[in-house]
Amino acid sequence: MQEVKIQYVLKRLYEELNQFVETIREIPYLTLSSERPEIICFSKKIKELSGYDADEILTDRELWVNLIHPDDRQKVFAAYAECKNWGVSFKVEYRIIHKDGSLRCVMDKGEPVFNGRGDIIHVEGAIVPISQSERTKSMAVSNMLNVTAFSNGNLCVLRKV
C-alpha cells in the first residue's frame, strides 16, 4: 500500500514538473559528459524551436549536431568542451536550422554537475530562443561597446568612437 502511495506522489510530481517546464521560456536539457553534447533528456518544447519532436532528436544522435548551423558548431563544441574539461559553466549564442529550413537564434546556458568525488557526471542546460528584436538590440549594444577581459578577471569596457 505504501508503495502505491509513493508511485502516485512521484507521478503527480512528474506531471507538475512537466506543466511547469511548459510554462517557462527556456528549453531545459541534460547531456552526458562526452566529447560532443550528447543530449539524453529534452523538453518537449524543443519542437517549437526546431520543428522536430524531442523523441526524434533523442533517437537520432546526429540530428541535434546537424541542427546547429555549420558556421556555429565549432564555437558550440568549444564552449561545451570547456565546460566538461574544466568544470565551468558556459553561455553561447548560435543558430538552429529549423525543419522548414529557417534559422532560429538561441542562447544556450549550461552547468556541469559533479558527483561526490568531484567528477563531472553530466551537464544541465537551458536553451533560450532569441527573437529578432532581441538579437538586433544585442548587436547594437556590442557595436557600441568594446569589452576586453584581462587575465586578472577584470573587464575593461571601452566606447567605440
PyRosetta script that sets phi, psi and omega in degrees:
from pyrosetta import init, pose_from_sequence

init()
pose = pose_from_sequence("MQEVKIQYVLKRLYEELNQFVETIREIPYLTLSSERPEIICFSKKIKELSGYDADEILTDRELWVNLIHPDDRQKVFAAYAECKNWGVSFKVEYRIIHKDGSLRCVMDKGEPVFNGRGDIIHVEGAIVPISQSERTKSMAVSNMLNVTAFSNGNLCVLRKV")
pose.set_psi(1, -42.5)
pose.set_omega(1, 178.9)
pose.set_phi(2, -62.0)
pose.set_psi(2, -38.8)
pose.set_omega(2, 179.4)
pose.set_phi(3, -63.8)
pose.set_psi(3, -37.5)
pose.set_omega(3, 178.4)
pose.set_phi(4, -63.9)
pose.set_psi(4, -41.3)
pose.set_omega(4, 178.2)
pose.set_phi(5, -63.8)
pose.set_psi(5, -43.0)
pose.set_omega(5, 179.8)
pose.set_phi(6, -62.5)
pose.set_psi(6, -44.4)
pose.set_omega(6, 179.0)
pose.set_phi(7, -61.1)
pose.set_psi(7, -40.6)
pose.set_omega(7, 179.1)
pose.set_phi(8, -63.4)
pose.set_psi(8, -46.7)
pose.set_omega(8, 180.0)
pose.set_phi(9, -61.7)
pose.set_psi(9, -44.8)
pose.set_omega(9, 178.8)
pose.set_phi(10, -61.2)
pose.set_psi(10, -41.8)
pose.set_omega(10, 179.1)
pose.set_phi(11, -63.0)
pose.set_psi(11, -44.2)
pose.set_omega(11, 178.9)
pose.set_phi(12, -63.7)
pose.set_psi(12, -41.8)
pose.set_omega(12, 178.3)
pose.set_phi(13, -62.5)
pose.set_psi(13, -41.5)
pose.set_omega(13, 178.4)
pose.set_phi(14, -61.7)
pose.set_psi(14, -45.5)
pose.set_omega(14, 179.5)
pose.set_phi(15, -63.2)
pose.set_psi(15, -42.0)
pose.set_omega(15, 179.8)
pose.set_phi(16, -67.3)
pose.set_psi(16, -39.0)
pose.set_omega(16, 177.4)
pose.set_phi(17, -62.9)
pose.set_psi(17, -44.0)
pose.set_omega(17, 178.2)
pose.set_phi(18, -62.0)
pose.set_psi(18, -40.7)
pose.set_omega(18, 177.9)
pose.set_phi(19, -62.3)
pose.set_psi(19, -41.6)
pose.set_omega(19, 178.7)
pose.set_phi(20, -63.1)
pose.set_psi(20, -47.7)
pose.set_omega(20, -178.6)
pose.set_phi(21, -58.3)
pose.set_psi(21, -36.7)
pose.set_omega(21, -179.0)
pose.set_phi(22, -71.9)
pose.set_psi(22, -15.8)
pose.set_omega(22, -179.6)
pose.set_phi(23, -92.8)
pose.set_psi(23, -15.4)
pose.set_omega(23, -178.6)
pose.set_phi(24, -91.0)
pose.set_psi(24, 159.7)
pose.set_omega(24, -178.2)
pose.set_phi(25, -74.0)
pose.set_psi(25, -35.8)
pose.set_omega(25, -176.6)
pose.set_phi(26, -68.9)
pose.set_psi(26, 155.1)
pose.set_omega(26, 176.3)
pose.set_phi(27, -115.0)
pose.set_psi(27, 97.6)
pose.set_omega(27, -176.8)
pose.set_phi(28, -71.6)
pose.set_psi(28, 152.6)
pose.set_omega(28, 177.7)
pose.set_phi(29, -151.6)
pose.set_psi(29, 168.7)
pose.set_omega(29, 178.8)
pose.set_phi(30, -138.0)
pose.set_psi(30, 132.3)
pose.set_omega(30, 178.5)
pose.set_phi(31, -123.4)
pose.set_psi(31, 154.7)
pose.set_omega(31, 171.3)
pose.set_phi(32, -74.4)
pose.set_psi(32, 158.2)
pose.set_omega(32, 177.3)
pose.set_phi(33, -85.9)
pose.set_psi(33, 75.7)
pose.set_omega(33, -178.5)
pose.set_phi(34, -119.8)
pose.set_psi(34, -179.9)
pose.set_omega(34, -176.9)
pose.set_phi(35, -57.4)
pose.set_psi(35, -48.4)
pose.set_omega(35, 177.3)
pose.set_phi(36, -113.2)
pose.set_psi(36, 157.1)
pose.set_omega(36, 178.9)
pose.set_phi(37, -57.6)
pose.set_psi(37, 111.2)
pose.set_omega(37, 177.3)
pose.set_phi(38, -109.1)
pose.set_psi(38, 96.8)
pose.set_omega(38, -173.4)
pose.set_phi(39, -75.0)
pose.set_psi(39, 129.8)
pose.set_omega(39, -179.6)
pose.set_phi(40, -116.0)
pose.set_psi(40, -8.3)
pose.set_omega(40, 178.6)
pose.set_phi(41, -151.6)
pose.set_psi(41, 130.4)
pose.set_omega(41, -176.5)
pose.set_phi(42, -139.5)
pose.set_psi(42, 142.9)
pose.set_omega(42, 173.3)
pose.set_phi(43, -67.5)
pose.set_psi(43, 148.3)
pose.set_omega(43, 177.6)
pose.set_phi(44, -64.8)
pose.set_psi(44, -17.0)
pose.set_omega(44, -179.6)
pose.set_phi(45, -66.1)
pose.set_psi(45, -11.3)
pose.set_omega(45, -179.1)
pose.set_phi(46, -61.1)
pose.set_psi(46, -24.3)
pose.set_omega(46, -179.7)
pose.set_phi(47, -62.5)
pose.set_psi(47, -38.9)
pose.set_omega(47, 177.7)
pose.set_phi(48, -58.8)
pose.set_psi(48, -40.5)
pose.set_omega(48, -175.8)
pose.set_phi(49, -79.0)
pose.set_psi(49, -42.0)
pose.set_omega(49, -170.7)
pose.set_phi(50, -106.1)
pose.set_psi(50, -22.4)
pose.set_omega(50, -174.1)
pose.set_phi(51, 88.4)
pose.set_psi(51, -5.5)
pose.set_omega(51, -179.7)
pose.set_phi(52, -111.3)
pose.set_psi(52, 144.0)
pose.set_omega(52, 174.2)
pose.set_phi(53, -67.7)
pose.set_psi(53, 152.6)
pose.set_omega(53, 176.7)
pose.set_phi(54, -56.3)
pose.set_psi(54, -39.9)
pose.set_omega(54, -179.5)
pose.set_phi(55, -62.6)
pose.set_psi(55, -37.2)
pose.set_omega(55, 178.1)
pose.set_phi(56, -62.5)
pose.set_psi(56, -43.4)
pose.set_omega(56, -178.4)
pose.set_phi(57, -69.0)
pose.set_psi(57, -40.2)
pose.set_omega(57, -178.8)
pose.set_phi(58, -70.6)
pose.set_psi(58, -30.0)
pose.set_omega(58, 179.9)
pose.set_phi(59, -76.6)
pose.set_psi(59, -42.0)
pose.set_omega(59, -178.2)
pose.set_phi(60, -99.9)
pose.set_psi(60, 99.2)
pose.set_omega(60, -174.0)
pose.set_phi(61, -59.8)
pose.set_psi(61, -26.6)
pose.set_omega(61, -178.9)
pose.set_phi(62, -88.6)
pose.set_psi(62, -14.5)
pose.set_omega(62, -175.8)
pose.set_phi(63, -60.0)
pose.set_psi(63, -47.7)
pose.set_omega(63, -178.1)
pose.set_phi(64, -60.4)
pose.set_psi(64, -44.7)
pose.set_omega(64, 178.9)
pose.set_phi(65, -58.2)
pose.set_psi(65, -42.5)
pose.set_omega(65, -178.9)
pose.set_phi(66, -72.3)
pose.set_psi(66, -19.1)
pose.set_omega(66, 176.9)
pose.set_phi(67, -77.2)
pose.set_psi(67, -23.1)
pose.set_omega(67, 177.2)
pose.set_phi(68, -74.8)
pose.set_psi(68, 129.5)
pose.set_omega(68, -178.5)
pose.set_phi(69, -54.1)
pose.set_psi(69, 134.8)
pose.set_omega(69, -177.6)
pose.set_phi(70, -53.3)
pose.set_psi(70, -35.4)
pose.set_omega(70, 179.8)
pose.set_phi(71, -71.6)
pose.set_psi(71, -15.5)
pose.set_omega(71, -177.1)
pose.set_phi(72, -104.7)
pose.set_psi(72, -12.4)
pose.set_omega(72, -174.1)
pose.set_phi(73, -57.7)
pose.set_psi(73, -43.8)
pose.set_omega(73, -176.6)
pose.set_phi(74, -58.7)
pose.set_psi(74, -45.4)
pose.set_omega(74, -178.3)
pose.set_phi(75, -71.1)
pose.set_psi(75, -32.3)
pose.set_omega(75, 176.9)
pose.set_phi(76, -66.8)
pose.set_psi(76, -47.1)
pose.set_omega(76, 179.5)
pose.set_phi(77, -64.1)
pose.set_psi(77, -37.0)
pose.set_omega(77, 179.2)
pose.set_phi(78, -65.7)
pose.set_psi(78, -42.9)
pose.set_omega(78, 178.8)
pose.set_phi(79, -63.7)
pose.set_psi(79, -43.2)
pose.set_omega(79, 179.5)
pose.set_phi(80, -65.3)
pose.set_psi(80, -42.9)
pose.set_omega(80, -179.8)
pose.set_phi(81, -62.1)
pose.set_psi(81, -40.7)
pose.set_omega(81, 178.4)
pose.set_phi(82, -63.2)
pose.set_psi(82, -39.8)
pose.set_omega(82, 177.9)
pose.set_phi(83, -62.0)
pose.set_psi(83, -50.0)
pose.set_omega(83, -175.2)
pose.set_phi(84, -73.4)
pose.set_psi(84, -34.0)
pose.set_omega(84, -177.9)
pose.set_phi(85, -84.0)
pose.set_psi(85, -32.7)
pose.set_omega(85, -175.0)
pose.set_phi(86, -112.9)
pose.set_psi(86, -6.2)
pose.set_omega(86, 177.9)
pose.set_phi(87, 72.0)
pose.set_psi(87, 31.6)
pose.set_omega(87, 179.9)
pose.set_phi(88, -113.0)
pose.set_psi(88, 153.5)
pose.set_omega(88, 177.3)
pose.set_phi(89, -73.8)
pose.set_psi(89, 163.1)
pose.set_omega(89, 178.1)
pose.set_phi(90, -136.1)
pose.set_psi(90, 160.3)
pose.set_omega(90, 176.3)
pose.set_phi(91, -148.2)
pose.set_psi(91, 118.1)
pose.set_omega(91, -176.2)
pose.set_phi(92, -141.5)
pose.set_psi(92, 137.8)
pose.set_omega(92, 177.8)
pose.set_phi(93, -101.0)
pose.set_psi(93, 134.6)
pose.set_omega(93, 178.7)
pose.set_phi(94, -155.9)
pose.set_psi(94, 178.7)
pose.set_omega(94, -178.2)
pose.set_phi(95, -111.4)
pose.set_psi(95, 141.8)
pose.set_omega(95, 175.6)
pose.set_phi(96, -108.1)
pose.set_psi(96, 138.7)
pose.set_omega(96, 175.7)
pose.set_phi(97, -93.5)
pose.set_psi(97, 110.7)
pose.set_omega(97, 179.9)
pose.set_phi(98, -66.9)
pose.set_psi(98, 158.1)
pose.set_omega(98, 178.4)
pose.set_phi(99, -55.5)
pose.set_psi(99, -31.7)
pose.set_omega(99, -179.9)
pose.set_phi(100, -83.2)
pose.set_psi(100, 2.0)
pose.set_omega(100, 177.5)
pose.set_phi(101, 94.9)
pose.set_psi(101, -11.7)
pose.set_omega(101, 179.3)
pose.set_phi(102, -76.1)
pose.set_psi(102, 160.6)
pose.set_omega(102, 179.7)
pose.set_phi(103, -101.2)
pose.set_psi(103, 141.8)
pose.set_omega(103, 176.4)
pose.set_phi(104, -126.2)
pose.set_psi(104, 130.7)
pose.set_omega(104, 178.7)
pose.set_phi(105, -90.0)
pose.set_psi(105, 140.5)
pose.set_omega(105, -179.7)
pose.set_phi(106, -138.4)
pose.set_psi(106, 157.6)
pose.set_omega(106, 168.4)
pose.set_phi(107, -114.3)
pose.set_psi(107, 126.0)
pose.set_omega(107, -178.5)
pose.set_phi(108, -111.9)
pose.set_psi(108, 123.5)
pose.set_omega(108, 179.5)
pose.set_phi(109, -120.4)
pose.set_psi(109, 129.4)
pose.set_omega(109, -178.8)
pose.set_phi(110, -136.3)
pose.set_psi(110, 153.3)
pose.set_omega(110, -179.9)
pose.set_phi(111, -135.3)
pose.set_psi(111, 137.3)
pose.set_omega(111, 174.9)
pose.set_phi(112, -74.2)
pose.set_psi(112, 148.5)
pose.set_omega(112, 175.3)
pose.set_phi(113, -118.2)
pose.set_psi(113, 129.0)
pose.set_omega(113, -173.4)
pose.set_phi(114, -106.3)
pose.set_psi(114, 151.7)
pose.set_omega(114, 172.3)
pose.set_phi(115, -89.2)
pose.set_psi(115, -174.9)
pose.set_omega(115, -178.2)
pose.set_phi(116, -63.6)
pose.set_psi(116, -22.2)
pose.set_omega(116, 179.8)
pose.set_phi(117, -91.3)
pose.set_psi(117, -2.7)
pose.set_omega(117, 180.0)
pose.set_phi(118, 90.9)
pose.set_psi(118, 7.4)
pose.set_omega(118, 177.4)
pose.set_phi(119, -84.6)
pose.set_psi(119, 144.1)
pose.set_omega(119, 176.9)
pose.set_phi(120, -77.2)
pose.set_psi(120, 123.0)
pose.set_omega(120, -179.5)
pose.set_phi(121, -98.6)
pose.set_psi(121, -31.0)
pose.set_omega(121, 174.2)
pose.set_phi(122, -166.0)
pose.set_psi(122, 175.6)
pose.set_omega(122, 178.2)
pose.set_phi(123, -120.6)
pose.set_psi(123, 129.5)
pose.set_omega(123, 175.0)
pose.set_phi(124, -102.9)
pose.set_psi(124, 135.7)
pose.set_omega(124, -178.4)
pose.set_phi(125, -146.1)
pose.set_psi(125, 175.7)
pose.set_omega(125, 176.8)
pose.set_phi(126, -145.8)
pose.set_psi(126, 132.5)
pose.set_omega(126, 176.8)
pose.set_phi(127, -100.4)
pose.set_psi(127, 129.0)
pose.set_omega(127, -179.3)
pose.set_phi(128, -114.2)
pose.set_psi(128, 115.9)
pose.set_omega(128, 175.7)
pose.set_phi(129, -62.2)
pose.set_psi(129, 139.7)
pose.set_omega(129, 179.4)
pose.set_phi(130, -114.1)
pose.set_psi(130, 123.0)
pose.set_omega(130, 179.3)
pose.set_phi(131, -74.1)
pose.set_psi(131, 163.3)
pose.set_omega(131, 179.2)
pose.set_phi(132, -60.8)
pose.set_psi(132, -38.6)
pose.set_omega(132, -179.3)
pose.set_phi(133, -67.9)
pose.set_psi(133, -37.6)
pose.set_omega(133, 176.6)
pose.set_phi(134, -65.5)
pose.set_psi(134, -40.0)
pose.set_omega(134, -179.7)
pose.set_phi(135, -66.7)
pose.set_psi(135, -41.7)
pose.set_omega(135, 178.7)
pose.set_phi(136, -62.1)
pose.set_psi(136, -43.4)
pose.set_omega(136, 179.1)
pose.set_phi(137, -63.3)
pose.set_psi(137, -44.3)
pose.set_omega(137, 179.4)
pose.set_phi(138, -61.0)
pose.set_psi(138, -42.6)
pose.set_omega(138, -179.9)
pose.set_phi(139, -66.9)
pose.set_psi(139, -37.3)
pose.set_omega(139, 179.3)
pose.set_phi(140, -64.1)
pose.set_psi(140, -42.2)
pose.set_omega(140, 178.7)
pose.set_phi(141, -65.1)
pose.set_psi(141, -45.3)
pose.set_omega(141, -179.2)
pose.set_phi(142, -67.2)
pose.set_psi(142, -28.0)
pose.set_omega(142, 176.2)
pose.set_phi(143, -72.7)
pose.set_psi(143, -27.4)
pose.set_omega(143, 179.7)
pose.set_phi(144, -80.9)
pose.set_psi(144, -28.6)
pose.set_omega(144, -174.6)
pose.set_phi(145, -118.5)
pose.set_psi(145, 147.9)
pose.set_omega(145, 173.2)
pose.set_phi(146, -119.4)
pose.set_psi(146, 114.2)
pose.set_omega(146, -176.7)
pose.set_phi(147, -104.4)
pose.set_psi(147, 127.7)
pose.set_omega(147, 179.1)
pose.set_phi(148, -119.4)
pose.set_psi(148, 130.0)
pose.set_omega(148, 177.2)
pose.set_phi(149, -100.0)
pose.set_psi(149, 132.7)
pose.set_omega(149, 177.7)
pose.set_phi(150, -99.8)
pose.set_psi(150, 159.7)
pose.set_omega(150, -176.0)
pose.set_phi(151, -62.5)
pose.set_psi(151, -22.2)
pose.set_omega(151, 178.6)
pose.set_phi(152, -81.5)
pose.set_psi(152, 2.9)
pose.set_omega(152, 177.1)
pose.set_phi(153, 92.6)
pose.set_psi(153, -8.2)
pose.set_omega(153, 178.7)
pose.set_phi(154, -77.0)
pose.set_psi(154, 149.6)
pose.set_omega(154, 176.6)
pose.set_phi(155, -109.4)
pose.set_psi(155, 142.9)
pose.set_omega(155, 175.3)
pose.set_phi(156, -120.2)
pose.set_psi(156, 120.7)
pose.set_omega(156, -179.7)
pose.set_phi(157, -105.4)
pose.set_psi(157, 119.4)
pose.set_omega(157, 180.0)
pose.set_phi(158, -114.7)
pose.set_psi(158, 135.0)
pose.set_omega(158, 175.2)
pose.set_phi(159, -75.2)
pose.set_psi(159, 136.5)
pose.set_omega(159, 173.2)
pose.set_phi(160, -76.6)
pose.set_psi(160, 143.1)
pose.set_omega(160, -179.2)
pose.set_phi(161, -97.6)
pose.dump_pdb("model.pdb")
